[in-house]
Each structure stands twice: as C-alpha cells, then as structure tokens.
Amino acid sequence: MRPHPTLVAHYATPEAKPEFVNRLFDQGAKHYDSVVDWGFLRSGASYRRRTLRQHGLRPPDHLLDVACGTGLVAVEAEKILGTAENITCLDPSEGMLAVARTKLGAHFVQGRAEALPFPDNFFDFLTMGYALRHVTDLETTFREYCRVLKPEGRLLILEITKPGGRVAGFFFRLYFGRIYPFLTQLFTRSTDARDMMRYYWETMDACVPPASVLSALMAAGLTAVKRDTALGLFSEYTAMKARSATT
Ligand SMILES: C[S@@+](CC[C@H](N)C(=O)[O-])C[C@H]1O[C@@H](n2cnc3c(N)ncnc32)[C@H](O)[C@@H]1O
C-alpha cells in the first residue's frame, strides 16, 4: 500500500519518487532545523522527548531511528538513554545525515526504510519521525520494522495528520499549504527550503487515512497496534513485535 498516490506534478512514476525525495531533502537539509523549530512554535524537541518517554523508551534500549533526518528524534532519545552509543540513525539523504552527524555520536547508516541493512531481531525500539509519507510502500516498510525488532520490541511512528473537521481542515490547509511555505521562503530566502515545505504539505494532504496505516501495521505482523493523537493533529502510531514472532 502506497502512503499517497503518485504526485505527478513532481515525478511521473512511483519509481521516480525516491530520487525526487532524496534531492529535496539533500537540498533543504541546512534549513530543516530552523524551519521546523519556528514552524512548530519551538515545541518539537519537548514533544519528541515526551512521546519517546511516554511510549516506553528507556535505558538500556538499543534504538533504531529510521528517517533520522538531521537527528531531531535521536538527540531527544540520547537524553533519555543517557548515551548515543545504543542509537543507530538511518536515512537515505546524505545532506540530512551530514547535519545529524554534527549533533550526536550515534551510528549513522545511509539506507532506506523499505530495505533495512540490519539483521533480524536486533533492536529493542524503533522510531520514525514524520517520514511515513516518504516511503514507497507501507507494508514492505512495516515488515522490515517487524523483522529487525526483537520479540517484544516496540515501534513508535510520529506523523502529522490532516484533521477531519471542515473548520480545522481549513486552518490546517491555510497554515501548512500557504503560510508555512511562504514564511519559509521569506525567512530562509531559499526556494529549496520552500519547496521542501510545500512538498511536506502536499504529502500530508494526499496521505492515506490513519485506519489504512493501522491496517498496514497489522498486516505486517505487528501486535498491540494503536494510534494516539495530540491536539487532533499529531499521530503517534505504536506497535509491538509479538514475543512468539518467528523473525
Ligand atoms: C521530514 S524529515 C524527518 C526528520 C526527523 N525524523 C524529524 O523528526 O524531524 C523526513 C526524512 O525522511 C527521510 N526519508 C525519505 N525517504 C525515506 C525512506 N524511504 N526511508 C527512510 N527515510 C526516508 C528523508 O531523507 C528525511 O530526512
């Protein structure tokens, strides 16, 4: 199941999506931290740390942070784990990884969520922050998550989800579709940063509903699949690998 239909204004075929997305983040990497910092009213770090804690990250967990980007999730995980030694960060964008490497001494791996270069039953905890829309296939990705987690290992996926109601939907569209990309260009003077935030909106707008994400998690063999929400916008998908799972 694809997270959203092919966005033909950006790439003609599903096969062309990874290269497009990679270029987008490579080019926007140096602006990413500042743009998400003010765009989310400086709440990003504390929200990421709080949800990691709430959903059970604790020492001495071995964490895989998929789609680590510039390391915003991993940096907060380090505060909880007390060390970055047990943290592995994976991302396909060398530009994003280069920024992350300046922030923490985790293990950095260039790779994609759909084909994780790790053995079976390896990690206690797996996170993915705001990147679900960028994979090519949800079920393939979640099967990989299930494979690399140890039995009873936990998964936390953070996402922004377009609200259902008309009024909330209107303001969501106005902010993420218009105001945020406009301010991004104004503050950064970078069309690369603006394009990154425009695409951010377009993928949120086109994304499959939460029920489809939950179904894909279950279809991948994960258990205790659940979605919590914050402020009606922030989705926290959690799941666990069963104790008796074979891989
Ligand atoms: C919006 S950033 C999120 C960064 C960070 N996790 C955070 O919480 O801010 C999305 C990241 O997903 C990465 N990404 C895109 N396609 C991916 C894929 N197929 N597998 C893993 N990561 C991917 C991008 O390179 C980018 O760094």
The ligand as an SDF file (V2000), in Angstrom:
LIG
                    3D

 27 29  0  0  0  0  0  0  0  0999 V2000
   10.6430   15.4280    7.4360 C   0  0  0  0  0  0  0  0  0  0  0  0
   12.1830   14.6140    7.6200 S   0  0  0  0  0  0  0  0  0  0  0  0
   12.0440   13.9550    9.2640 C   0  0  0  0  0  0  0  0  0  0  0  0
   13.3320   14.0330   10.0380 C   0  0  0  0  0  0  0  0  0  0  0  0
   13.2530   13.6480   11.5120 C   0  0  0  0  0  0  0  0  0  0  0  0
   12.8640   12.2720   11.7050 N   0  0  0  0  0  0  0  0  0  0  0  0
   12.3610   14.5480   12.3380 C   0  0  0  0  0  0  0  0  0  0  0  0
   11.7080   14.0500   13.2740 O   0  0  0  0  0  0  0  0  0  0  0  0
   12.3270   15.7520   12.1020 O   0  0  0  0  0  0  0  0  0  0  0  0
   11.9180   13.1940    6.6220 C   0  0  0  0  0  0  0  0  0  0  0  0
   13.1710   12.3400    6.4400 C   0  0  0  0  0  0  0  0  0  0  0  0
   12.7870   11.1070    5.8200 O   0  0  0  0  0  0  0  0  0  0  0  0
   13.8620   10.6970    5.0110 C   0  0  0  0  0  0  0  0  0  0  0  0
   13.3840    9.6840    4.0610 N   0  0  0  0  0  0  0  0  0  0  0  0
   12.8150    9.8740    2.8600 C   0  0  0  0  0  0  0  0  0  0  0  0
   12.5390    8.6950    2.2720 N   0  0  0  0  0  0  0  0  0  0  0  0
   12.9250    7.7270    3.1420 C   0  0  0  0  0  0  0  0  0  0  0  0
   12.9130    6.3100    3.1100 C   0  0  0  0  0  0  0  0  0  0  0  0
   12.4140    5.6410    2.0750 N   0  0  0  0  0  0  0  0  0  0  0  0
   13.4140    5.6350    4.1640 N   0  0  0  0  0  0  0  0  0  0  0  0
   13.9160    6.2980    5.2270 C   0  0  0  0  0  0  0  0  0  0  0  0
   13.9540    7.6510    5.3070 N   0  0  0  0  0  0  0  0  0  0  0  0
   13.4670    8.3600    4.2810 C   0  0  0  0  0  0  0  0  0  0  0  0
   14.3300   11.9920    4.3750 C   0  0  0  0  0  0  0  0  0  0  0  0
   15.6270   11.8850    3.8120 O   0  0  0  0  0  0  0  0  0  0  0  0
   14.2380   12.9490    5.5440 C   0  0  0  0  0  0  0  0  0  0  0  0
   15.4630   13.0250    6.2390 O   0  0  0  0  0  0  0  0  0  0  0  0
  1  2  1  0
  2  3  1  0
  2 10  1  0
  3  4  1  0
  4  5  1  0
  5  6  1  0
  5  7  1  0
  7  8  2  0
  7  9  1  0
 10 11  1  0
 11 12  1  0
 11 26  1  0
 12 13  1  0
 13 14  1  0
 13 24  1  0
 14 15  1  0
 14 23  1  0
 15 16  2  0
 16 17  1  0
 17 18  1  0
 17 23  2  0
 18 19  1  0
 18 20  2  0
 20 21  1  0
 21 22  2  0
 22 23  1  0
 24 25  1  0
 24 26  1  0
 26 27  1  0
M  CHG  2   2   1   9  -1
M  END
$$$$
